[in-house]
Amino acid sequence: MKCRHCAHEVTLPFCDLGAAPPSNAYLRQEQLDAPERHYPLRVKVCGHCWLAQTQDFTGAGDLFNADYAYFSSTSSSWLTHAQAYVIQVVNRLRLGPGSHVVEVAANDGYLLQYVQGLGIPCTGVEPTASTAAAARARGLSIVEDFFGVELAQRLLHQGLAADLMAANNVLAHVPDINDFVAGFAQLLKPAGVATFEFPQLLNLVRFRQFDTLYHEHFSYLSLTAVQRIFQANGLQVFDVEELSTHGGSLRVYAQRSDTGAHAMAAAVARQLQAEAEAGIETPAFYAGLQAAAEGIKHDLLRFLLDARRDNLKVAAYGAAAKGNTLLNFAGVRPDLLPYVVDRSPGKVGRYLPGSRIPIVTEDHLRADRPDRILILPWNIAQEVTVQLAYTREWGARFVKAVPSLEVW
């Protein structure tokens, strides 16, 4: 296995979760009579550039296809986050009607709707037909393609150079990370800025967030590795912010290496120092996740088996990719978890990949009145508990499995 950034041999093991189907490959009723394709889910670390990465067994086109079912706008807290980002960055960079914003992985227009609302011209890049159609329904201009140098040059020739490029939760999703990053250096105006948000590797390890490992995540990112990748592809990191989203993320600000004029913020050195002190460039840092994942798996199975023994009804909330990683690694099936509730119209009526647990609407939850509700997207647990506060009326309690089993 060659590193997707530096091409050195990757040998350091990080985590092996067996085999599973792609985490966003939700099934239709008619697909239940057919076999599913499973791929090994192994993550290793490059000991040269320290990029953690999933071993490749399938291409991005198979993972992010026309049937892609993740719609960003289903989370109210994520919409709030996106709107706050737009207000902050527009003020910081003094963007206006004469500016141009490009978002890569625009999804259903969850973010660009706020840019458009401020009267700032914008373009979205989104390869999945389902979410691109939803974004166009908001009146947004969407280029339906994967981003890289070739597309950047095409957009540049169309006069779509960017003052700001936003890339939220996509840097980890690209197989050719060098081509992807180099595309930003191509499309940015000389004084342009690009921001990237991604879950940070430091928290993944510290808080045992093994369920964020799945095939659609080709890389698991630290600022240490990202800075190297950017430097090799024409970008310079000049600022970084820590965010609470997705269990702890980084927002990295970058500019063109050849023309950028932003001064280096002290936050960059602080973050790199924190990663160095944690040992992010040592094999020991990566040694404990496997055992932690197995412990979480065993605790979840024990909880579900005890609930079945005690005749407690258990439901799940949130047909999230991280939930699919957890359930498939633990081998959970409908006998222990009969259904999962979700608000996304692209998921309701389908079945979770691998476990084949049916996805239902919240009305089913109200009618069934379960005793325990397992929140699979633990990163939005607070939002979910507020949304489902009415379930307390019949004595329901909430449950999280990651980073450790918690019932409240």
For each residue, the residues with C-beta under 8 A, 3 or more apart:
1: 9 10 11 44 55 56
2: 7 8 9 10
3: 6 7 8 9 10 46 48 49 51 53
4: 51 53 175 176 177 178 218 219
5: 46 49 51 177 178 225 228 229 232
6: 3 46 48 49 51 228
7: 2 3
8: 2 3 46 47 48 49
9: 1 2 3
10: 1 2 3 44 45 46 47 53
11: 1 44 47
12: 44 45 46 47 283 286
13: 16 42 44 45 286 290
14: 43 44 45 52 220 286 289 290
15: 42 43 210 213 289 290 293
16: 13 40 41 42 43 290
17: 20 41 42 210 213 293 325 328 329
18: 40 41 328 329
19: 38 39 40 41
20: 17 23 38 39 41 214 215 324 325 328 329 353 354
21: 25 36 37 38 39 328 353 354
22: 25 39 58 62 63 214 215 216 353
23: 20 214 215 216 321 322 324 325 353
24: 63 68 69 70 216 321 324 353
25: 21 22 36 63 353
26: 69 319 346 347 350 351 352 353 359
27: 31 32 36 350 351 352 353 356
28: 31 349 350 351
29: 32 349 351
30: 33
31: 27 28 34 36 351
32: 27 29 351 356
33: 30
34: 31
35:
36: 21 25 27 31 353 354
37: 21
38: 19 20 21 354
39: 19 20 21 22 57 58 215
40: 16 18 19 55 57
41: 16 17 18 19 20 54 213 214 215 325 329
42: 13 15 16 17 54 55
43: 14 15 16 52 53 54 55 213 220
44: 1 10 11 12 13 14 52 53 55
45: 10 12 13 14 50 51 52 53 283 286
46: 3 5 6 8 10 12 49 50 51 52 53
47: 8 10 11 12 50 283
48: 3 6 8
49: 3 5 6 8 46 225 228 229
50: 45 46 47 222 224 225 280 281
51: 3 4 5 6 45 46 177 219 221 225 229
52: 14 43 44 45 46 201 219 220 221 222 225 286
53: 3 4 10 43 44 45 46 218 219 220
54: 41 42 43 213 214 215 217 218 219
55: 1 40 42 43 44
56: 1 175 218
57: 39 40 215
58: 22 39 62 63 215
59: 62 63 175
60: 63 64 127 146 173 174 175 218
61: 64 65 146
62: 22 58 59 65
63: 22 24 25 58 59 60 215 216
64: 60 61 68 127 128 146 173 216
65: 61 62 68 128
66: 128 129 130
67: 130
68: 24 64 65 128 129 130 131 346
69: 24 26 130 344 346 347 350
70: 24 107 131 321 344 346
71: 74 107 108 130 131 134 344 345 346
72: 75 78 79 82 107 108 110 111 131
73: 78 79 107 108 109 110 134
74: 71 342 343 344
75: 72 78 79 380 383
76: 79 80 383
77: 80 81 380 382 383
78: 72 73 75 81 82 110 245 380
79: 72 73 75 76 82 83 110
80: 76 77 83 84
81: 77 78 84 85 243 245
82: 72 78 79 85 86 110 111 114 168
83: 79 80 86 87 114
84: 80 81 87 88
85: 81 82 88 89 111 166 195 251
86: 82 83 89 90 111 114 115 118
87: 83 84 90 91 114
88: 84 85 91 92
89: 85 86 92 93 95 164 166 193 195
90: 86 87 93 94 95 115 118 120
91: 87 88 94
92: 88 89
93: 89 90 99 163 164 193
94: 90 91
95: 89 90 99 101 120 163 164
96: 99 119 120
97: 119 120 121
98:
99: 93 95 96 120 121 163 164
100: 120 121 122 123 160 161 162 163 164
101: 95 112 115 120 121 122 123 162 163 164 165 166
102: 122 123 124 125 155 160 162 164 165 166 187
103: 106 111 112 115 122 123 124 125 165 166 167 168
104: 125 147 165 166 167 170 184
105: 125 126 147 167 168 169 170 173
106: 103 109 111 112 124 125 126 131 132 135 140 142
107: 70 71 72 73 110 111 126 128 131 134 135
108: 71 72 73 131 134 135 138
109: 73 106 112 113 124 134 135 136 137 138 140 142
110: 72 73 78 79 82 107 113
111: 72 82 85 86 103 106 107 114 115 166 168
112: 101 103 106 109 115 116 122 124 135 138 140
113: 109 110 116 117 138 140
114: 82 83 86 87 111 117 118
115: 86 90 101 103 111 112 118 120 122
116: 112 113 119 120 122 138 139 140
117: 113 114
118: 86 90 114 115
119: 96 97 116
120: 90 95 96 97 99 100 101 115 116
121: 97 99 100 101
122: 100 101 102 103 112 115 116 140 141
123: 100 101 102 103 141 142 143 155 160
124: 102 103 106 109 112 132 135 140 141 142 143
125: 102 103 104 105 106 142 143 145 147 151
126: 105 106 107 131 132 135 142 143 144
127: 60 64 132 144 145 146 147
128: 64 65 66 68 107 131 132
129: 66 68 132 133 144
130: 66 67 68 69 71 133 134 346
131: 68 70 71 72 106 107 108 126 128 134 135
132: 106 124 126 127 128 129 135 136 142 144
133: 129 130 136 137
134: 71 73 107 108 109 130 131 137 138
135: 106 107 108 109 112 124 126 131 132 138 140 142
136: 109 132 133 139 140 142
137: 109 133 134
138: 108 109 112 113 116 134 135
139: 116 136
140: 106 109 112 113 116 122 124 135 136
141: 122 123 124
142: 106 109 123 124 125 126 132 135 136
143: 123 124 125 126 151 155
144: 126 127 129 132
145: 125 127 151
146: 60 61 64 127 151 174
147: 104 105 125 127 151 152 174 180 183
148: 151 152 176 179 180 182 183
149: 152 153 179 182 183 186
150: 153 154 183
151: 125 143 145 146 147 148 154 155 183
152: 147 148 149 155 156 182 183 184 186 187
153: 149 150 156 157 186
154: 150 151 157 158
155: 102 123 143 151 152 158 160 161 187
156: 152 153 159 160 161 186 187
157: 153 154
158: 154 155
159: 156
160: 100 102 123 155 156 187
161: 100 155 156 187 188 189 192
162: 100 101 102 165 187 188 189 192 194
163: 93 95 99 100 101 189 191 192 193
164: 89 93 95 99 100 101 102 192 193 194 195
165: 101 102 103 104 162 184 187 188 192 193 194 195
166: 85 89 101 102 103 104 111 194 195
167: 103 104 105 170 171 184 194 195 196 197
168: 82 103 105 111 196 197
169: 105 172 173 197 198 199 246
170: 104 105 167 173 174 196
171: 167 174 177 180 181 196 198 219 221 226
172: 169 198 199 217 218 219 220 221
173: 60 64 105 169 170 216 217 218
174: 60 146 147 170 171 177 180 218 219
175: 4 56 59 60 218
176: 4 148 179 180
177: 4 5 51 171 174 180 181 218 219 229
178: 4 5 181 182 229 232 233
179: 148 149 176 182 183
180: 147 148 171 174 176 177 183 184
181: 171 177 178 184 185 229 230 233 234 235
182: 148 149 152 178 179 185 186 233 234
183: 147 148 149 150 151 152 179 180 186 187
184: 104 152 165 167 180 181 187 188 194 234 235 254
185: 181 182 188 233 234 235 256 257
186: 149 152 153 156 182 183 234
187: 102 152 155 156 160 161 162 165 183 184 192
188: 161 162 165 184 185 192 193 194 255 256
189: 161 162 163 192
190: 256 259
191: 163 255 259 260 261
192: 161 162 163 164 165 187 188 189 255 256
193: 89 93 163 164 165 188 253 254 255 260 262
194: 162 164 165 166 167 184 188 235 253 254 255
195: 85 89 164 165 166 167 251 252 253 254
196: 167 168 170 171 226 251 252 254
197: 167 168 169 243 245 249 250 251 252
198: 169 171 172 221 226 249 250 252
199: 169 172 203 204 209 212 220 221 246 247 248 249
200: 203 204 221 222 223 242 248 249 250
201: 52 204 205 220 221 222 225 280
202: 205 206 222 248 274 275 278 280
203: 199 200 206 207 209 247 248
204: 199 200 201 207 209 210 212 220 247 289
205: 201 202 208 278 285 286 288 289
206: 202 203 278
207: 203 204 247 248 402 403
208: 205 289 292 293 296 402 403 404
209: 199 203 204 212 247 322 402 403
210: 15 17 204 213 289 292 293 296 325 329 402
211: 322 323 325 326 329 402
212: 199 204 209 217 220 246 247 322 325
213: 15 17 41 43 54 210 217 220 325
214: 20 22 23 41 54 217 321 322 324 325
215: 20 22 23 39 41 54 57 58 63
216: 22 23 24 63 64 173 321
217: 54 172 173 212 213 214 220
218: 4 53 54 56 60 172 173 174 175 177
219: 4 51 52 53 54 171 172 174 177 225
220: 14 43 52 53 172 199 201 204 212 213 217
221: 51 52 171 172 198 199 200 201 225 226 250
222: 50 52 200 201 202 225 226 275 280
223: 200 226 227 237 240 250 252 268 271 272 275
224: 50 227 228 272 275 276 280 281
225: 5 49 50 51 52 201 219 221 222 228 229
226: 171 196 198 221 222 223 229 230 237 252
227: 223 224 230 231 237 268 272
228: 5 6 49 224 225 231 232
229: 5 49 51 177 178 181 225 226 232 233
230: 181 226 227 233 234 235 236 237 254
231: 227 228 235 236 257
232: 5 178 228 229
233: 178 181 182 185 229 230
234: 181 182 184 185 186 230 256 257 258
235: 181 184 185 194 230 231 254 255 256 257
236: 230 231 254 255 256 257 260
237: 223 226 227 230 240 252 253 254 268
238: 253 254 255 260 262 263 264 265 268
239: 252 253 262 264 265 267 268
240: 223 237 250 251 252 253 265 267 268 271
241: 250 251 267
242: 200 248 249 250 271
243: 81 197 248 249 250 251
244: 248 249
245: 78 81 197 248 249 379
246: 169 199 212 249 379
247: 199 203 204 207 209 212 378 379
248: 199 200 202 203 207 242 243 244 245
249: 197 198 199 200 242 243 244 245 246
250: 197 198 200 221 223 240 241 242 243 271
251: 85 195 196 197 240 241 243
252: 195 196 197 198 223 226 237 239 240
253: 193 194 195 237 238 239 240 262 265
254: 184 193 194 195 196 230 235 236 237 238
255: 188 191 192 193 194 235 236 238 259 260 261 262
256: 185 188 190 192 234 235 236 259 260
257: 185 231 234 235 236 260
258: 234
259: 190 191 255 256
260: 191 193 236 238 255 256 257
261: 191 255
262: 193 238 239 253 255
263: 238
264: 238 239 268 269
265: 238 239 240 253 268
266: 269 270
267: 239 240 241 270 271
268: 223 227 237 238 239 240 264 265 271 272
269: 264 266 272 273
270: 266 267 273 274
271: 223 240 242 250 267 268 274 275
272: 223 224 227 268 269 275 276
273: 269 270 276 277
274: 202 270 271 277 278
275: 202 222 223 224 271 272 278 280 281
276: 224 272 273 279 280 281
277: 273 274
278: 202 205 206 274 275 285
279: 276 282 284 285
280: 50 201 202 222 224 275 276 285
281: 50 224 275 276 285
282: 279 285
283: 12 45 47 286 287
284: 279 287
285: 205 278 279 280 281 282
286: 12 13 14 45 52 205 283 289
287: 283 284
288: 205 291 292
289: 14 15 204 205 208 210 286 292 293
290: 13 14 15 16 293 294
291: 288 294 295
292: 208 210 288 289 295 296 403
293: 15 17 208 210 289 290 296 297 329
294: 290 291 297 298
295: 291 292 298 299
296: 208 210 292 293 299 300 326 401 402 403 404 405
297: 293 294 300 301 326 329 330
298: 294 295 301 302
299: 295 296 302 303 401 404 405
300: 296 297 303 304 326 330 332 401 405
301: 297 298 304 305 330 331 332 336
302: 298 299 305 306
303: 299 300 306 307 399 401 405 407
304: 300 301 307 308 314 332 336 337
305: 301 302 308 309 336
306: 302 303 309 310
307: 303 304 310 312 313 314 371 372
308: 304 305 311 312 314 335 336
309: 305 306
310: 306 307
311: 308
312: 307 308 371 372
313: 307 368 369 370 371 372
314: 304 307 308 336 337 338 370 371 372 373 374 399
315: 337 338 339 340 341 365 368 370 372 373 374
316: 323 337 339 340 341 357 373 374 375 376
317: 340 341 342 365 373 374 375 376 377 384 388
318: 323 340 341 342 375 376 377 380 384
319: 26 323 324 340 342 344 347 352 359 376
320: 323 324 376 377
321: 23 24 70 214 216 324 325
322: 23 209 211 212 214 325 326 376 377 378 379 402
323: 211 316 318 319 320 326 327 340 352 376 377
324: 20 23 24 214 319 320 321 327 328 352 353 354 355
325: 17 20 23 41 210 211 212 213 214 321 322 328 329
326: 211 296 297 300 322 323 329 330 332 376 401 402
327: 323 324 330 332 337 352 354 355 357 376
328: 17 18 20 21 324 325 331 332 353 354 355
329: 17 18 20 41 210 211 293 297 325 326
330: 297 300 301 326 327
331: 301 328
332: 300 301 304 326 327 328 336 337 355 357
333: 336 337 355 356 357
334: 337 338 339 355 356 357 358
335: 308 338
336: 301 304 305 308 314 332 333
337: 304 314 315 316 327 332 333 334 340 355 357 374
338: 314 315 334 335 357 358
339: 315 316 334 357 358 359 360 364 368
340: 315 316 317 318 319 323 337 352 357 358 359 360 376
341: 315 316 317 318 359 360 361 362 364 365
342: 74 317 318 319 347 348 359 360 361
343: 74 362
344: 69 70 71 74 319 347 348
345: 71 348
346: 26 68 69 70 71 130
347: 26 69 319 342 344 350 359
348: 342 344 345 359 360 361
349: 28 29 359
350: 26 27 28 69 347 358 359
351: 26 27 28 29 31 32 356 357 358 359
352: 26 27 319 323 324 327 340 355 356 357 359
353: 20 21 22 23 24 25 26 27 36 324 328 356
354: 20 21 36 38 324 327 328
355: 324 327 328 332 333 334 337 352
356: 27 32 333 334 351 352 353
357: 316 327 332 333 334 337 338 339 340 351 352
358: 334 338 339 340 350 351
359: 26 319 339 340 341 342 347 348 349 350 351 352
360: 339 340 341 342 348 363 364 365
361: 341 342 348 364
362: 341 343 365 366 388
363: 360 366 367
364: 339 341 360 361 367 368
365: 315 317 341 360 362 368 369 370 373 388 391
366: 362 363 369 390
367: 363 364
368: 313 315 339 364 365
369: 313 365 366 391 394 396
370: 313 314 315 365 373 391 396
371: 307 312 313 314 395 396 397
372: 307 312 313 314 315 396 397 398 399 407
373: 314 315 316 317 365 370 388 391 396 397 398 399
374: 314 315 316 317 337 399 400 401
375: 316 317 318 378 381 384 385 398 399 400
376: 316 317 318 319 320 322 323 326 327 340
377: 317 318 320 322 323 380 381 384
378: 247 322 375 381 400 401 402
379: 245 246 247 322
380: 75 77 78 318 377 383 384
381: 375 377 378 384 385 398 400
382: 77 385 386
383: 75 76 77 380 386 387
384: 317 318 375 377 380 381 387 388 398
385: 375 381 382 388 389 398
386: 382 383 389
387: 383 384
388: 317 362 365 373 384 385 391 396 398
389: 385 386 392
390: 366 393
391: 365 369 370 373 388 394 396
392: 389 395 396
393: 390
394: 369 391
395: 371 392
396: 369 370 371 372 373 388 391 392
397: 371 372 373 407 408
398: 372 373 375 381 384 385 388 407 408
399: 303 314 372 373 374 375 405 406 407
400: 374 375 378 381 405 406
401: 296 299 300 303 326 374 378 404 405
402: 207 208 209 210 211 296 322 326 378
403: 207 208 209 292 296
404: 208 296 299 401
405: 296 299 300 303 399 400 401
406: 399 400
407: 303 372 397 398 399
408: 397 398
